[in-house]
Amino acid sequence: MKLVVHDASILIDLALSETVDAWFATGIETWTTNLIYPHEIDRPEQRGVLDGYVQAGKLLIWVVTTEEIEQLGQARSGLSIPDRSAIMLVKELGDSARLATGDKAMRKAAKHEKVEACGLLALFDLMIYPQGDRAAALPVEVAIAKLERLLALPGCWLPIEKCQEKIKAWRKLL
């Protein structure tokens, strides 16, 4: 995978799990849109972590034009315009791009649009396994601790069973 387009939920989860640095250490080209970042990232501490990567040119921001916003507004997918902008960006970037989202409705819309999508657990896998000539960006035991931390947060919406299965599989790597 060369390109990953993040929606707001994934950017927030990476910030909450304190894995933003590890994500960018993978060297995977990472995009979002100007409708998602910074507008959909409400907490200043999350924005602060991500700002450094925007300034360093590692979190690339696709600027959605006024015309594109109007087109996105006409679509009847049940998604917000920022969410639709992420799917549009994946399509624009081509076959090497994948949508990273934690939103079930976005996954469904992505499937309908024939856009490949993945969630946070797939991103964690990319961080714990070496990518090309790069070493693993996140040690397995740290990944387990970070995911368990996310699961313990009030209102965590991650799929608990899938997360527990993933943690069990990772423990076998230790």
Buried (B, 14 or more C-beta within 10 A) or exposed (E): BEBBBBBBBBBBBBBBBBBBBBBBBBEBBBBBBBBBBBEBBEEEEBBEBBBEBBEEEBBBBBEBEEEBBEBBEEBEBEBBBBBBBBBBBBBEBEEEBBBBBBBEEBBBBBEEBEBEBBBBBBBBBBBBBEBEEEEBBBBBEBBBBBBEBBBEEEEBEBBEEEBEEBBEEBEEEE
